[in-house]
Amino acid sequence: MSQRFTWKRAEKLKSRKRIERVFREGKSFSLFPYRVIFLLESVGAPGPAGVGDGVAPGEGSARMVVKADWAALQAGFGASSRHFKKAVDRNRIKRLGREAYRLQKEPLLQRLTGRGLSLAVFFIYTGKELPEYATVTEKIGVILQKLIKEIA
């Protein structure tokens, strides 16, 4: 049976609160032409009340990471409007990154689910020229391997 390379809605990093947490609390590294910011959490890990997407203050003493639209791996992509004035160019860069990620994310997803972890990752394109698909695919693959090593 052939494998389907999907990227479901729950796997897209879209929550403003979660994105802000990734940028505020997450670790980062650079691998030209990308800067990667990620936040690794254990599934169902208790945290301070009222922080993030969980229990509101006063409802309990702990917050759970697990939600209805929860996914073990969430990703977001961005490109700077400083270097790419046209939205068409920024959208193309993000689309290339998403496609390369979608096709190569499976080993990282399996590692996360095997260890009971959740990862939110944000890829920011920092190059100054429009990339080729082959370059983006190669770099995203290297980044995902580095994230796999980070989990181990």
Secondary structure by P-SEA (a helix, b strand, c coil): cccccccccccccccaaaaaaaaacccccccccbbbbbccccccccccccccccccccccccccccccccccccbbbbbbccccccaaaaaaaaaaaaaaaaacaaaaaaaaaaabbbbbbbbbbcccccccaaaaaaaaaaaaaaaaaaac
